[in-house]
């Protein structure tokens, strides 16, 4: 892999040293790009433009992996032992294949069902991912500029880049304008780097160039921070530098809180196994005399403690949750993020498009006195029309309004020629264009700037005041800001427009040229609140989620919108204040602050970080390039389908509609999914923990194994198969009303409370079977019977505990799945009812079948056994209900 990476780097270095025309010639392309037919042909040659970090395994490998778990391992071991004892060393007329056939059936049923469930879950997850597309703007020779799925890019394609884009392949830059790229994903550089069309002379002549020296190469997977550019694709997919690193990137994902929780429970169960296995082995070996039987039984007990269906049930729950969320217009890119969505207690978002209609309307264009002025509109129109960077909603509103006012693009292009531009960035919060126009007596150059009021005023030295250009004094500034504040209080967003005619003759301009400008006037925009916003805010609040607004906009406008949609504003912090605060000070202020305004992208990320440090689970809803740092920092990153590429790539969850009500539905579905996972883990772990006590007691005082190893494994399989219905269980409405965090500590208490309770009734069943039922059926106690009848006694005892254990373990699921009484206070899902009823029917019927006989069971006496069974089940469920009430009073809730 390192050799391949070196070869790819050498190829990139070679392309970086060529001139743009030499690169195009080498790739068989041109400045007009490829034809559609040629692009199609090359796609067949080079393949799709994808870097597969983790190649999906073929179905047969997935099938094989489904058979690798402790349960099946023990069954295979028992099968091998049975083959040796019942076939290899048995006389020809006594060879018995029945046990091997039974074990084979159990292995096949367990493995195939697990494979089908997990494979179908992965297929559904892949379908959901495929619904989210990332495109690139490509120039094609025969059809011009067109949006193309990045998977269809080929070497030789000419691609346009602008702020917010992901670099879709390895590109050689042909033209650039203030093109800054964030390539930290490959190089670790914290600051964006500027890209040019040509290497500097000294680098072009150098023999030792590194990745960092390639100033005219944009790498796949990096993102455009600001500026614009045009590049030609020189490598795609696995042949890119990112593709060469794919193998080294596999397996380095951050462990989520959900994974940590599952791991903690798994470690707890492993500790139990390490302690219980030798205890069961030695106690049974010493008391029963057969060390081999003791080993088999101890292994079966170890498997019984392990919830071996946990991976399958977790995957099935998450996949079902993802499908259900997709029906509610929510696409889950990373399945584990469902738990984080359900645990979220703070949602950070901008107001635009979330609380508002995301349909900005230009309502006023005026001079600094508030009078309507078409010159202001014309200058703003020119600025928006000629910029090549990322056009936002305000630019679109200006252009649409200008066209309504008769400003024709063709006329403008005959009068004005663009010389240069200074692109927008989120620190300056303004952008400028330099235009040249034909006037009487020659050509005129002017620089037109528009942007946030404070930032534009800061570069102005003059102002158009009552028809004259005069110095911008502090008194006039006060007058200006008072008018702007009044507009803000009316819910309008305001931009300032400035210009200057004294422009130097050079062809390249930068931020330094934004100085000594003339303030002309303002544009006022309205983005009305959504009608659904107040209901969505209330719905989120009722589900324990606090909304905080993180915006680059003015705090006065934001406060007005919050008031209209029902968000109670406790406090406001501005970016300039945050810049002066330490993390500790910001952490102290963050809980009581509702609006964080006039923020830079890094300030947004910093706020997310301090909220997480305070113990909150933070979601961030963003759709712009300025949101990407905060999205990477959030516990769950949420974006929308029409967001910029980098936002969609950073997202864990994508909303097909930017609506808080859609998000609320996703939160509820996430909590339901998490609830059913935790139910299975807590109930199964507590049942298994209780079985441990039962086995230890039985092993110490009963002269035979309380259950045959194969019977114990069959019991485990029957119960676990019934639990595959847990993803389809209903969840109480009360459970989803508050955020849910993973709490392994509470699960441990759940096990300690409810596990030993089942052991009480297991022990009662032991006593009744050993001293009442079996002696009544066979005519005497175990110690007074002849050996053949002792075997019957053992078989009857084991069968009785098998059926009692299956009933109690299964029925308690109904008692513990909810706070309410089974069926009365909370209805279970139909799938759960059907599969558990089937498990009870099969498990109870098995002793009366030849299959049960092969497992070492015998038919149960109707009267004696059921007189024991039903009181034991009823008593256990009653005790579980009493303990449940006490547990809820102590810990607040079950899970």
C-alpha positions in Angstrom: 0.0 0.0 0.0 2.9 2.4 0.8 4.4 1.6 -2.6 1.1 2.4 -4.3 0.8 5.7 -2.4 4.3 6.7 -3.5 3.5 5.9 -7.1 0.3 8.1 -6.9 2.2 10.9 -5.3 4.9 10.8 -8.0 2.1 11.0 -10.6 0.6 14.1 -8.9 4.0 15.7 -8.7 4.5 15.1 -12.4 1.1 16.8 -13.2 1.8 19.7 -10.9 5.0 20.6 -12.9 3.2 20.7 -16.2 1.5 23.8 -17.7 -2.4 23.7 -17.8 -2.4 23.0 -21.5 0.2 20.2 -21.1 -2.1 18.6 -18.4 -5.1 18.8 -20.7 -3.2 17.3 -23.6 -1.9 14.5 -21.4 -5.4 13.7 -20.3 -6.9 13.9 -23.8 -9.2 16.8 -22.7 -9.6 20.5 -23.4 -10.7 23.7 -21.6 -14.3 22.8 -22.7 -14.0 19.4 -21.0 -15.0 16.0 -22.4 -18.0 15.1 -24.5 -20.7 13.1 -22.8 -20.0 10.1 -25.0 -16.3 10.2 -24.1 -17.1 10.6 -20.4 -19.4 7.5 -20.6 -16.6 5.5 -22.3 -14.0 6.5 -19.7 -16.4 5.6 -16.9 -16.4 2.0 -18.2 -12.6 2.0 -18.3 -11.8 3.7 -15.0 -14.8 2.6 -13.0 -16.9 4.7 -10.6 -15.3 7.5 -8.6 -15.6 5.9 -5.2 -13.1 5.3 -2.4 -14.5 2.3 -0.5 -12.9 2.4 3.0 -14.5 -0.8 4.1 -15.4 -3.0 1.1 -18.7 -4.8 1.8 -18.1 -8.5 2.2 -19.8 -10.9 -0.3 -22.9 -12.6 1.0 -21.2 -16.0 1.6 -18.6 -14.3 3.9 -21.4 -12.7 5.8 -23.1 -16.1 6.0 -19.9 -17.7 7.4 -19.5 -14.9 9.9 -23.0 -15.5 11.2 -21.9 -18.9 12.4 -19.1 -17.5 14.5 -20.4 -17.0 18.0 -20.1 -18.8 21.4 -23.5 -20.5 21.0 -22.7 -22.2 17.8 -19.1 -22.9 18.9 -20.4 -25.0 21.9 -22.9 -26.7 19.7 -20.2 -27.7 17.2 -18.1 -28.9 20.0 -20.9 -31.1 21.4 -21.6 -32.3 17.9 -18.0 -33.5 17.5 -18.1 -35.2 20.9 -21.4 -36.9 20.0 -19.9 -38.0 16.6 -16.9 -39.6 18.4 -19.0 -41.3 21.2 -22.1 -42.2 19.2 -20.6 -43.1 15.8 -16.9 -43.5 15.7 -16.5 -45.7 18.9 -20.0 -47.2 19.0 -20.6 -50.7 17.7 -22.0 -50.8 14.2 -25.5 -51.8 15.3 -25.6 -49.1 18.1 -24.5 -46.1 16.0 -26.9 -43.2 16.6 -26.9 -40.1 14.4 -29.9 -38.5 16.0 -28.0 -36.1 18.4 -25.8 -35.0 15.6 -28.8 -34.2 13.4 -30.5 -32.3 16.2 -27.3 -30.2 16.8 -27.0 -29.6 13.1 -30.6 -28.3 12.9 -29.9 -26.0 15.9 -26.7 -24.7 14.3 -28.4 -24.1 10.9 -31.5 -22.4 12.4 -29.4 -20.0 14.6 -26.8 -19.1 12.0 -29.2 -18.7 9.0 -31.7 -16.5 11.0 -28.9 -14.3 12.2 -27.5 -14.0 8.7 -30.9 -13.1 7.2 -31.6 -10.5 9.8 -28.2 -8.8 9.7 -27.9 -9.0 5.9 -31.3 -7.5 5.4 -30.5 -4.8 7.9 -27.3 -3.8 6.0 -29.2 -3.8 2.7 -31.8 -1.4 4.1 -29.0 0.8 5.5 -27.3 0.9 2.1 -30.5 1.8 0.4 -31.0 4.8 2.8 -27.4 6.0 2.2 -27.9 5.8 -1.6 -30.8 8.3 -1.2 -28.2 11.0 -0.4 -26.2 12.2 -3.5 -23.2 14.5 -3.8 -22.7 16.3 -7.1 -20.1 18.3 -8.9 -20.5 21.1 -11.5 -18.8 19.8 -14.6 -18.2 21.4 -18.0 -19.0 19.0 -20.9 -18.1 19.9 -24.5 -21.5 19.1 -26.0 -23.9 20.3 -23.3 -22.0 22.9 -21.3 -22.1 23.1 -17.5 -24.0 20.3 -15.8 -24.4 18.8 -12.3 -23.0 15.3 -12.2 -23.0 12.7 -9.5 -19.4 12.6 -8.3 -19.4 8.8 -8.8 -19.6 9.5 -12.5 -16.5 11.7 -12.7 -13.6 10.5 -14.9 -10.1 11.7 -15.6 -10.2 14.6 -18.0 -13.4 16.1 -16.7 -13.3 19.9 -16.1 -14.8 20.7 -12.7 -15.9 24.1 -11.1 -15.1 24.6 -7.4 -16.7 27.2 -5.1 -17.1 27.6 -1.3 -18.8 24.7 0.4 -17.9 22.1 -2.3 -16.1 18.9 -1.5 -13.2 18.3 -3.9 -14.6 15.3 -5.8 -11.4 13.8 -7.1 -7.7 14.6 -7.4 -7.7 17.8 -9.5 -5.0 19.9 -11.2 -6.0 23.6 -10.8 -6.4 25.4 -14.1 -7.7 28.7 -12.8 -8.2 30.0 -9.3 -9.4 33.1 -7.4 -8.6 33.2 -3.7 -9.2 29.4 -3.6 -8.6 28.2 -0.1 -8.8 24.5 0.7 -9.1 22.7 4.0 -7.0 19.6 3.6 -6.6 18.6 7.2 -8.2 15.2 6.5 -5.0 14.3 4.6 -2.2 16.5 5.9 -3.4 17.5 9.4 -2.9 21.2 8.6 -5.2 23.2 10.8 -5.4 26.3 8.5 -6.8 26.3 5.0 -4.2 26.5 2.2 -4.4 28.6 -0.9 -4.3 26.9 -4.3 -2.9 28.4 -7.5 -2.9 27.5 -11.2 0.9 27.3 -11.3 3.7 26.1 -9.0 6.2 28.7 -7.9 9.4 28.5 -10.1 11.6 27.2 -7.3 9.1 24.3 -6.5 8.7 23.5 -10.2 12.4 23.0 -10.6 12.8 21.1 -7.3 13.5 17.4 -7.3 12.1 16.8 -3.8 8.5 17.9 -3.6 6.2 16.6 -0.8 2.4 16.5 -0.6 2.4 19.9 1.2 4.3 21.5 -1.7 1.6 20.8 -4.4 0.0 24.2 -4.4 -1.8 23.5 -7.7 -3.3 20.1 -6.8 -6.6 19.7 -4.9 -7.0 16.3 -3.3 -10.2 14.2 -3.2 -12.0 14.4 0.2 -10.8 18.0 1.0 -13.2 20.9 1.0 -13.3 24.4 -0.4 -13.4 27.0 2.4 -13.6 30.2 0.2 -12.9 31.5 -3.3 -13.5 29.7 -6.6 -11.5 27.7 -9.1 -11.6 25.4 -12.1 -9.7 22.1 -12.2 -9.3 19.1 -14.4 -9.6 15.6 -12.9 -6.4 13.7 -13.0 -7.3 10.7 -10.9 -10.5 9.1 -9.5 -11.6 6.5 -6.9 -8.9 4.2 -5.6 -6.3 5.9 -7.8 -6.5 9.1 -5.8 -4.2 9.9 -2.9 -7.2 9.5 -0.5 -7.8 6.1 -2.2 -4.3 5.0 -1.4 -4.8 5.9 2.2 -8.2 4.1 2.5 -6.7 0.9 4.0 -4.9 2.8 6.7 -8.1 4.7 7.6 -10.1 1.6 8.2 -10.8 0.8 11.8 -10.0 4.2 13.3 -13.5 5.4 14.0 -14.3 7.1 17.2 -16.2 4.8 19.6 -19.7 6.2 20.2 -21.3 6.3 23.6 -23.7 3.6 22.5 -20.8 1.3 21.6 -19.1 2.0 24.9 -22.3 1.1 26.7 -22.6 -2.3 24.8 -18.9 -2.9 25.5 -19.4 -2.2 29.2 -22.2 -4.7 29.5 -20.2 -7.3 27.5 -17.3 -6.8 29.8 -19.6 -7.3 32.8 -20.9 -10.6 31.3 -17.4 -11.8 30.5 -16.4 -11.2 34.2 -19.4 -13.4 35.2 -18.3 -16.1 32.8 -14.7 -16.0 34.0 -16.0 -16.5 37.6 -18.9 -18.9 37.0 -17.4 -21.3 34.4 -14.7 -22.7 36.8 -17.2 -22.7 39.7 -19.8 -24.7 37.8 -17.1 -27.0 36.3 -15.5 -27.9 39.7 -18.7 -28.1 41.7 -20.3 -30.5 39.2 -17.0 -32.4 38.7 -16.6 -33.0 42.4 -20.3 -33.8 43.2 -21.2 -35.8 40.1 -17.9 -37.6 39.4 -18.0 -37.1 35.7 -15.5 -34.3 34.8 -16.3 -34.6 31.1 -20.0 -34.0 31.6 -19.2 -31.2 34.0 -17.1 -29.6 31.3 -19.9 -29.8 28.8 -22.4 -28.4 31.2 -20.1 -25.6 32.3 -19.6 -24.6 28.7 -23.3 -24.6 28.1 -23.9 -22.4 31.2 -21.2 -20.0 29.9 -23.1 -19.7 26.6 -26.3 -19.3 28.5 -24.9 -16.2 30.3 -24.0 -14.7 26.9 -26.7 -12.8 25.0 -25.3 -14.1 21.8 -28.2 -12.6 19.8 -27.1 -9.1 21.0 -25.3 -8.1 17.8 -28.1 -9.2 15.6 -30.8 -7.6 17.7 -28.9 -4.3 18.0 -28.4 -4.3 14.2 -32.0 -5.1 13.5 -33.2 -2.5 15.9 -31.0 0.2 14.4 -31.9 -0.8 10.8 -35.6 -0.9 11.6 -35.3 2.5 13.3 -33.5 3.9 10.3 -36.2 2.6 7.9 -39.0 4.1 10.1 -37.2 7.4 10.3 -36.8 7.4 6.5 -40.6 7.2 6.2 -40.6 10.4 8.3 -38.3 12.2 5.9 -35.1 11.5 8.0 -32.2 9.6 6.4 -29.7 8.0 8.8 -26.2 7.8 7.4 -24.6 6.3 10.6 -26.8 3.8 12.4 -25.2 4.4 15.8 -26.2 8.0 15.6 -29.8 7.0 16.3 -29.0 6.5 20.0 -27.3 9.9 20.1 -30.3 11.5 18.5 -32.5 10.0 21.2 -30.1 11.1 23.9 -29.9 14.7 22.6 -31.0 17.3 25.2 -29.7 20.4 23.4 -30.3 21.3 19.8 -28.1 24.0 18.3 -29.3 25.6 15.1 -29.3 28.7 13.0 -32.7 30.4 12.6 -32.7 30.7 8.8 -34.8 27.9 7.2 -35.3 26.2 10.6 -37.5 28.7 12.4 -38.1 30.8 9.3 -39.4 30.1 5.8 -36.0 30.2 4.2 -37.5 32.4 1.6 -35.8 35.7 2.0 -37.6 38.7 0.4 -35.9 42.0 -0.3 -38.3 44.6 1.0 -36.3 47.9 1.2 -33.3 49.4 -0.7 -32.6 52.8 0.8 -30.0 55.5 1.5 -28.8 56.1 5.0 -31.7 58.4 5.7 -34.2 55.6 5.0 -35.3 56.9 1.6 -35.8 54.4 -1.3 -32.9 54.6 -3.7 -32.5 52.6 -6.9 -28.8 53.3 -7.0 -28.4 51.1 -3.9 -30.3 48.3 -5.6 -28.3 48.6 -8.8 -24.9 48.4 -7.0 -26.1 45.4 -4.9 -27.4 43.7 -8.0 -24.0 44.1 -9.7 -22.2 42.8 -6.7 -24.4 39.7 -6.5 -24.5 39.1 -10.2 -20.7 39.2 -10.8 -19.6 37.2 -7.8 -18.5 33.6 -8.5 -18.4 32.4 -4.9 -21.2 30.8 -2.9 -24.5 32.6 -3.5 -26.7 32.7 -0.5 -30.4 33.4 -0.1 -29.7 37.1 0.2 -28.0 37.2 -3.2 -30.8 35.3 -4.8 -33.4 37.7 -3.3 -31.4 40.7 -4.7 -31.2 39.2 -8.2 -34.9 38.2 -8.3 -35.9 41.7 -7.1 -33.6 43.4 -9.5 -35.0 41.5 -12.5 -38.5 42.5 -11.4 -37.2 46.1 -11.5 -36.0 45.7 -15.1 -32.3 45.0 -14.6 -31.4 42.8 -17.5 -28.3 40.7 -17.4 -27.5 41.1 -21.1 -27.6 44.9 -20.8 -25.3 44.8 -17.7 -22.8 42.7 -19.5 -22.6 45.2 -22.4 -21.9 48.0 -19.9 -19.8 46.3 -17.2 -16.8 44.0 -17.3 -15.7 42.2 -14.2 -12.0 42.8 -13.4 -11.7 40.9 -10.1 -13.5 39.9 -6.9 -12.6 39.6 -3.3 -14.7 36.5 -2.1 -16.8 36.4 1.0 -15.5 34.8 4.1 -17.0 34.2 7.5 -14.5 36.5 9.4 -14.8 39.6 7.2 -18.5 38.9 6.5 -18.5 40.9 3.3 -17.6 40.4 -0.4 -16.5 42.8 -3.1 -16.3 42.9 -6.9 -14.2 45.3 -9.1 -16.0 46.3 -12.3 -15.0 48.4 -15.3 -17.6 50.3 -17.3 -17.7 52.6 -20.3 -18.4 56.2 -19.5 -18.0 59.5 -21.3 -14.4 60.2 -21.8 -13.2 56.7 -21.2 -13.3 53.7 -18.8 -14.3 53.8 -15.1 -13.3 51.3 -12.4 -15.2 50.9 -9.2 -15.1 48.5 -6.2 -18.5 47.5 -4.9 -18.8 45.9 -1.4 -21.8 44.5 0.4 -22.1 42.7 3.7 -22.9 42.8 7.4 -23.4 46.4 8.5 -20.7 46.7 11.1 -18.1 45.0 8.9 -18.9 47.3 5.9 -19.0 50.4 8.0 -15.6 49.5 9.4 -14.0 49.9 6.0 -15.8 53.1 5.1 -14.2 56.5 5.5 -16.9 58.5 3.7 -20.7 58.5 3.4 -23.3 59.7 0.9 -25.2 62.2 3.0 -28.0 64.3 1.7 -26.6 64.0 -1.9 -23.0 64.8 -0.9 -20.0 62.6 -0.2 -18.7 63.7 3.2 -16.5 62.1 5.9 -18.2 59.4 8.0 -18.2 60.9 11.5 -19.1 59.2 14.8 -22.4 61.2 14.9 -23.4 59.8 11.5 -22.3 56.3 12.5 -24.6 56.6 15.5 -27.5 57.7 13.3 -26.8 54.8 10.9 -26.8 52.2 13.6 -29.9 53.5 15.2 -31.8 53.2 12.0 -30.4 49.7 11.4 -31.4 48.6 14.9 -34.9 49.8 14.3 -35.1 47.7 11.2 -33.7 44.7 13.1 -36.3 45.2 15.8 -39.0 44.9 13.1 -37.5 41.5 12.2 -35.5 42.6 9.1 -32.0 41.6 8.3 -29.9 44.5 7.0 -26.9 44.5 4.6 -24.8 47.6 3.9 -23.6 48.6 0.4 -20.5 50.7 -0.2 -18.3 51.6 -3.2 -15.3 53.6 -4.2 -14.1 54.9 -7.6 -10.5 55.5 -6.8 -9.4 52.0 -7.8 -5.8 51.3 -8.7 -5.1 49.9 -12.2 -3.7 46.5 -11.2 -5.6 43.4 -12.2 -5.5 41.5 -8.9 -7.2 42.8 -5.8 -7.3 41.7 -2.2 -8.7 42.5 1.3 -6.4 45.5 1.6 -8.3 47.3 -1.2 -11.4 47.3 0.9 -10.6 50.6 2.6 -11.5 54.3 2.4 -14.8 53.4 0.9 -18.0 55.4 0.6 -21.1 54.1 2.5 -24.1 54.3 0.2 -27.0 52.8 1.9 -28.8 49.6 3.0 -30.8 46.6 1.9 -33.5 45.2 4.3 -34.7 41.6 4.0 -37.6 39.7 5.6 -37.6 36.0 6.3 -40.9 35.3 8.0 -41.3 32.6 10.6 -42.7 29.3 9.6 -46.3 28.7 10.6 -45.2 25.3 12.1 -42.3 26.7 14.0 -44.1 27.5 17.3 -45.6 24.0 17.4 -42.2 22.4 16.6 -40.5 24.4 19.3 -43.1 23.4 21.8 -42.9 19.7 20.7 -39.1 19.7 21.2 -39.4 21.4 24.5 -42.0 18.8 25.7 -39.5 16.1 24.7 -36.8 17.6 26.9 -34.8 19.3 24.2 -33.6 22.9 24.6 -33.0 24.9 21.5 -30.1 27.3 21.3 -29.6 29.6 18.3 -26.0 29.8 16.9 -26.0 32.3 14.1 -23.7 34.7 12.3 -26.7 37.1 12.0 -27.7 40.1 14.1 -28.9 39.3 17.6 -31.7 41.8 17.5 -33.3 40.1 14.4 -32.7 36.7 16.0 -34.4 37.8 19.2 -37.4 39.0 17.4 -37.8 35.7 15.5 -37.3 33.7 18.7 -40.1 35.7 20.4 -42.5 35.0 17.5 -41.9 31.2 17.5 -42.1 30.8 21.3 -38.4 30.4 22.3 -37.9 32.1 25.6 -34.6 34.0 25.4 -32.7 33.9 28.7 -29.5 35.6 27.6 -27.6 36.7 24.5 -23.8 36.4 23.8 -22.1 37.9 20.8 -19.0 36.6 19.0 -16.9 39.5 20.1 -17.7 38.8 23.7 -17.0 35.0 23.3 -13.6 35.8 21.8 -12.6 37.5 25.1 -13.9 34.6 27.3 -12.0 31.6 28.6 -13.5 28.1 28.1 -14.4 28.0 31.8 -16.2 31.4 31.5 -18.0 30.3 28.4 -19.0 27.1 30.0 -20.5 28.9 32.9 -22.4 31.3 30.6 -23.5 28.6 28.0 -26.4 27.1 30.0 -28.2 30.4 30.6 -27.6 31.7 27.0 -30.2 31.1 24.3 -28.8 33.2 21.5 -25.2 33.2 20.3 -25.0 35.8 17.6 -22.5 37.2 15.1 -20.4 34.0 15.4 -17.5 32.7 13.3 -17.5 29.0 12.3 -14.8 28.2 14.9 -16.8 30.0 17.6 -19.8 27.7 16.8 -17.6 24.7 17.2 -16.2 26.0 20.5 -19.7 26.5 21.9 -20.6 22.9 21.0 -17.4 21.7 22.7 -18.1 23.5 26.0 -21.7 22.3 26.1 -20.5 18.7 25.7 -18.0 19.3 28.5 -20.9 20.2 30.8 -22.4 16.8 30.2 -25.0 17.6 27.5 -25.6 15.5 24.4 -25.6 18.2 21.7 -27.1 18.0 18.3 -26.2 20.6 15.6 -28.4 21.3 12.6 -26.5 23.0 9.8 -26.5 23.3 6.1 -23.6 25.7 5.2 -19.9 25.5 4.9 -19.6 27.7 8.1 -21.5 24.9 10.0 -19.0 22.1 9.2 -16.6 22.6 12.2 -19.6 22.6 14.6 -21.1 19.6 12.9 -17.9 17.6 13.4 -17.8 18.6 17.0 -21.4 17.7 17.8 -22.6 14.4 19.3 -25.0 14.1 16.4 -24.6 16.2 13.2 -27.8 16.9 11.4 -28.1 18.4 7.9 -30.6 18.8 5.1 -30.8 17.3 1.6 -30.1 20.6 -0.2 -27.1 21.6 2.1 -23.6 22.2 0.7 -21.6 19.1 0.1 -19.3 19.4 3.1 -22.3 19.8 5.4 -23.9 16.6 4.0 -20.7 14.7 4.3 -20.2 15.8 7.9 -23.8 14.8 8.9 -24.8 11.7 10.7 -28.5 12.3 9.9 -30.0 14.2 6.9 -33.5 15.7 6.9 -35.3 15.6 3.6 -37.1 18.7 4.8 -35.6 21.5 7.0 -38.3 21.4 9.6 -38.0 21.0 13.3 -41.2 18.9 13.4 -39.5 16.4 11.1 -36.5 16.4 13.5 -38.9 15.8 16.5 -40.3 12.8 14.7 -36.7 11.5 14.2 -35.9 12.1 17.9 -38.9 10.1 19.0 -38.1 7.2 16.6 -34.5 7.3 17.8 -35.7 6.9 21.4 -38.0 4.0 20.5 -35.1 2.2 18.8 -32.8 2.8 21.8 -35.6 1.6 24.2 -36.0 -1.7 22.5 -32.2 -2.3 22.5 -31.9 -1.5 26.2 -35.0 -3.7 27.0 -33.4 -6.7 25.4 -30.0 -6.2 27.0 -31.4 -5.5 30.5 -34.0 -8.2 30.6 -31.9 -10.9 29.0 -28.8 -10.0 31.1 -30.9 -10.1 34.3 -32.5 -13.5 33.3 -29.1 -15.0 32.5 -27.7 -13.6 35.7 -30.5 -15.3 37.7 -29.9 -18.6 35.9 -26.3 -18.4 37.2 -27.5 -18.6 40.8 -29.9 -21.3 40.0 -27.3 -23.4 38.4 -24.8 -22.9 41.2 -27.4 -24.0 43.8 -28.5 -27.0 41.8 -25.0 -28.0 41.1 -24.1 -28.0 44.8 -27.1 -29.9 46.2 -28.6 -32.1 43.4 -26.8 -35.4 42.6 -27.1 -34.9 38.9 -26.9 -32.1 36.3 -30.0 -29.8 36.7 -30.2 -29.7 32.9 -28.4 -31.6 30.1 -26.0 -29.4 28.1 -28.0 -29.9 24.9 -31.2 -29.0 26.7 -29.7 -25.8 28.1 -28.5 -24.8 24.7 -31.9 -25.5 23.1 -33.6 -23.4 25.9 -31.2 -20.6 25.1 -31.9 -20.8 21.4 -35.7 -20.9 21.8 -35.7 -17.8 24.1 -33.3 -15.9 21.9 -35.2 -16.6 18.7 -38.4 -15.2 20.4 -36.4 -12.1 21.3 -35.7 -11.3 17.7 -39.2 -9.7 17.7 -38.0 -7.1 20.2 -37.2 -4.5 17.5 -40.9 -4.5 16.7 -42.2 -4.0 20.2 -44.2 -0.9 21.1 -42.6 1.7 23.4 -44.5 3.6 26.1 -45.2 7.2 25.2 -43.8 8.3 28.6 -40.4 6.8 27.8 -39.8 8.9 24.7 -40.7 12.2 26.4 -37.2 12.7 27.8 -33.6 12.3 26.4 -32.2 8.8 26.9 -28.5 8.3 27.6 -26.8 5.0 27.8 -26.5 3.9 31.5 -24.6 0.7 32.0 -24.5 1.4 35.7 -28.3 1.2 35.8 -28.3 -2.0 33.8 -26.0 -3.6 36.4 -28.5 -2.6 39.2 -31.3 -4.0 37.0 -29.4 -7.3 36.8 -28.8 -7.4 40.6 -32.4 -6.6 41.4 -34.3 -8.9 39.0 -31.8 -11.7 38.4 -31.8 -13.3 41.9 -35.7 -12.9 41.9 -35.9 -15.6 39.2 -33.5 -17.8 41.1 -36.0 -17.9 44.1 -38.6 -19.6 41.9 -36.1 -21.8 40.1 -35.1 -23.1 43.6 -38.7 -23.6 44.5 -39.2 -25.6 41.3 -36.1 -27.7 42.1 -37.4 -28.5 45.5 -40.9 -29.4 44.2 -39.6 -31.5 41.4 -37.0 -33.3 43.5 -39.1 -33.9 46.6 -42.7 -34.0 45.3 -43.3 -34.3 41.5 -40.6 -36.9 40.6 -41.1 -39.1 43.6 -44.9 -39.0 43.1 -44.5 -40.0 39.4 -41.8 -42.7 39.9 -42.8 -44.1 43.2 -39.9 -43.0 45.4 -37.1 -40.6 46.1 -34.0 -40.4 43.9 -31.8 -42.2 46.4 -34.3 -45.2 46.8 -34.7 -45.9 43.1 -32.8 -48.4 41.0 -30.4 -46.9 38.4 -32.7 -47.2 35.4 -35.4 -45.3 37.4 -32.8 -42.8 38.5 -32.2 -42.0 34.9 -36.0 -41.5 34.5 -35.9 -39.3 37.6 -33.1 -37.2 36.2 -34.8 -36.8 32.8 -38.1 -35.8 34.4 -36.4 -33.3 36.7 -34.4 -31.7 33.8 -37.5 -31.5 31.6 -39.5 -29.8 34.4 -36.8 -27.2 34.9 -36.5 -26.7 31.2 -40.2 -25.9 30.8 -40.4 -23.8 34.0 -37.3 -21.8 33.0 -38.6 -21.1 29.5 -42.0 -19.9 30.8 -40.6 -17.7 33.6 -37.8 -16.2 31.4 -40.3 -15.5 28.6 -43.3 -14.3 30.6 -41.2 -11.9 32.7 -40.4 -10.0 29.4 -44.0 -8.8 29.5 -43.7 -7.6 33.1 -40.4 -5.8 32.6 -40.8 -4.3 29.1 -42.9 -1.4 30.5 -43.7 0.5 33.6 -47.4 -0.5 33.3 -49.1 -3.8 33.9 -48.8 -6.3 31.0 -51.5 -5.9 28.3 -53.5 -3.5 30.6 -51.1 -0.6 31.0 -49.0 -1.2 27.9 -49.8 -3.3 24.8 -46.8 -5.2 23.4 -46.1 -5.4 19.7 -47.8 -8.2 17.8 -44.5 -9.7 16.6 -43.4 -10.0 20.2 -46.7 -11.7 21.2 -46.5 -14.1 18.3 -42.9 -15.2 18.6 -43.0 -15.6 22.4 -46.2 -17.5 22.2 -44.7 -19.7 19.6 -41.6 -20.3 21.7 -43.7 -21.3 24.8 -45.8 -23.6 22.6 -42.8 -25.3 21.0 -40.9 -25.5 24.3 -43.8 -27.0 26.2 -44.7 -29.5 23.4 -41.1 -30.7 22.8 -40.9 -33.1 25.7 -43.9 -35.0 24.2 -42.1 -35.5 20.8 -39.4 -37.8 19.5 -37.2 -34.7 19.2 -37.6 -34.1 22.9 -36.7 -37.7 23.6 -33.5 -37.3 21.6 -32.7 -34.2 23.8 -33.0 -36.5 26.9 -36.5 -35.2 27.9 -39.7 -37.2 28.8 -43.4 -36.2 28.9 -44.4 -34.2 31.9 -47.2 -35.5 34.2 -50.1 -33.2 33.6 -51.5 -32.7 37.0 -48.4 -32.8 39.2 -46.3 -30.5 37.1 -48.8 -27.8 36.2 -49.8 -27.5 39.8 -46.2 -26.6 40.4 -45.6 -24.5 37.2 -48.5 -22.1 37.3 -48.0 -20.9 40.9 -44.3 -20.5 40.3 -44.9 -18.4 37.2 -47.6 -16.3 38.9 -45.4 -15.8 42.1 -42.4 -14.8 40.0 -44.4 -12.3 37.9 -45.9 -10.8 41.1 -42.5 -10.5 42.7 -41.1 -8.9 39.5 -44.0 -6.4 39.5 -43.3 -5.4 43.2 -39.6 -5.1 42.6 -40.3 -3.1 39.4 -42.3 -0.5 41.4 -39.6 -0.2 44.0 -36.9 0.0 41.3 -38.7 2.8 39.5 -39.2 4.7 42.8 -35.5 4.5 43.5 -34.0 5.0 40.0 -36.7 7.0 38.3 -37.3 4.6 35.5 -36.7 1.0 34.4 -34.0 1.5 31.8 
